[in-house]
Amino acid sequence: MREVQHEDGHLWQKSSVVDEEAVDHERQIALVEVTGEVVRVRVAQRVDFDLLADPITARVSPPRITVGGAFEMTGAAGAELGRQLLEAGRFAEEEVGQGEVRSFQLTVAPAPRPRLVVDG
């Protein structure tokens, strides 16, 4: 799997090429310290490509918010986690949207030139 770290200001922080037909995007919203652990809150979205369709179709899944496993936490940590979950919800609803189907045409690029091999 190949990962791409995006520059500041990009909608996503990281994109992972799962295979030729899918890409997962991710943005970490927060790391919240709870009793002895750190809970990560993130928003992720998957894009699946139907390479056999003409034109090729991208199926964008609705964004999903993930929170680390079950943790015991103080009231203050719970409140902070709640604030960060609200931010994750806002990001998923307002920035990303709920997923859509997109169609596009690919242009044919010229074949790459063969590499030269030198026997040493």
C-alpha positions as a printed Julia matrix, in Angstrom:
120×3 Matrix{Float64}:
   0.0    0.0     0.0
   1.31   3.46   -0.92
   0.64   6.48    1.31
   0.76  10.14    0.37
   1.1   12.85    3.05
  -0.67  16.01    1.85
   0.53  19.56    2.4
  -1.1   21.92    4.92
  -4.41  23.28    3.73
  -5.39  20.11    1.85
  -8.77  18.62    2.73
  -7.08  15.35    3.79
  -3.83  14.82    5.68
  -3.05  11.4     4.23
  -4.27   9.29    1.32
  -3.55   5.57    1.01
  -3.72   3.71   -2.29
  -5.31   0.42   -1.23
  -5.14  -1.19   -4.67
  -5.66  -0.1    -8.27
  -9.37   0.42   -7.58
  -9.55   2.13   -4.17
  -8.09   5.06   -2.23
  -8.61   5.81    1.48
  -8.37   9.42    2.69
  -7.85  10.41    6.32
  -7.7   13.49    8.53
  -6.78  13.21   12.2
  -8.96  15.62   14.15
  -7.42  15.19   17.59
  -5.41  13.16   20.04
  -7.07  13.37   23.47
  -5.23  12.18   26.57
  -7.39  10.03   28.83
  -6.39   8.01   31.9
  -3.08   6.48   30.82
  -4.01   6.33   27.12
  -4.37   8.58   24.11
  -7.59   8.45   22.08
  -7.32   9.34   18.41
 -10.31  10.91   16.65
 -10.19  10.84   12.86
 -12.39  11.22    9.79
 -11.83   8.86    6.86
 -13.42   8.33    3.46
 -12.97   5.68    0.79
 -13.13   6.21   -2.96
 -13.69   3.11   -5.12
 -13.08   3.25   -8.87
 -14.98   1.13  -11.39
 -12.28   0.78  -14.05
 -14.51  -1.3   -16.32
 -17.2    1.38  -16.65
 -17.12   3.77  -19.6
 -16.46   6.45  -18.51
 -14.62   5.3   -15.39
 -16.76   5.95  -12.31
 -15.63   6.94   -8.83
 -17.92   5.86   -5.98
 -17.26   8.06   -2.93
 -18.39   6.49    0.35
 -19.87   8.66    3.1
 -17.22   9.86    5.58
 -16.8    7.84    8.77
 -15.62   9.07   12.14
 -13.51   6.67   14.14
 -12.56   6.87   17.8
  -9.99   4.66   19.51
 -11.09   1.65   21.62
 -12.96   1.82   24.92
 -11.22   3.89   27.6
 -11.99   5.07   31.12
 -11.63   8.82   31.39
 -12.13  11.75   33.71
 -14.93  14.26   33.28
 -12.5   16.8    31.84
 -11.14  14.25   29.34
 -14.73  13.28   28.41
 -15.61  16.92   27.77
 -12.49  17.39   25.62
 -13.26  14.21   23.67
 -16.83  15.47   23.16
 -15.57  18.8    21.77
 -13.25  16.99   19.39
 -16.02  14.62   18.25
 -18.16  17.68   17.47
 -15.28  18.98   15.34
 -15.03  15.61   13.57
 -18.77  15.7    12.88
 -18.54  19.26   11.53
 -15.63  18.31    9.28
 -17.46  15.24    7.95
 -20.68  17.13    7.28
 -19.44  20.51    6.06
 -16.03  19.9     4.51
 -16.34  16.4     3.06
 -20.06  15.94    2.39
 -21.93  12.65    2.21
 -20.35  11.0    -0.83
 -21.26  11.2    -4.47
 -20.73   9.38   -7.75
 -18.38  11.08  -10.18
 -17.62  10.21  -13.79
 -14.6   11.35  -15.72
 -12.65  10.61  -18.88
  -9.03   9.51  -18.82
  -6.62  10.82  -21.4
  -4.15   8.44  -22.96
  -0.57   9.39  -22.14
   2.26   8.41  -24.47
   4.02   5.2   -23.51
   7.11   5.81  -21.37
  10.43   5.4   -23.12
  12.34   2.24  -22.18
  15.1    2.63  -19.63
  18.66   2.27  -20.82
  20.57  -0.59  -19.21
  24.33  -0.49  -18.98
  26.35  -3.68  -18.35
  29.14  -2.93  -15.99
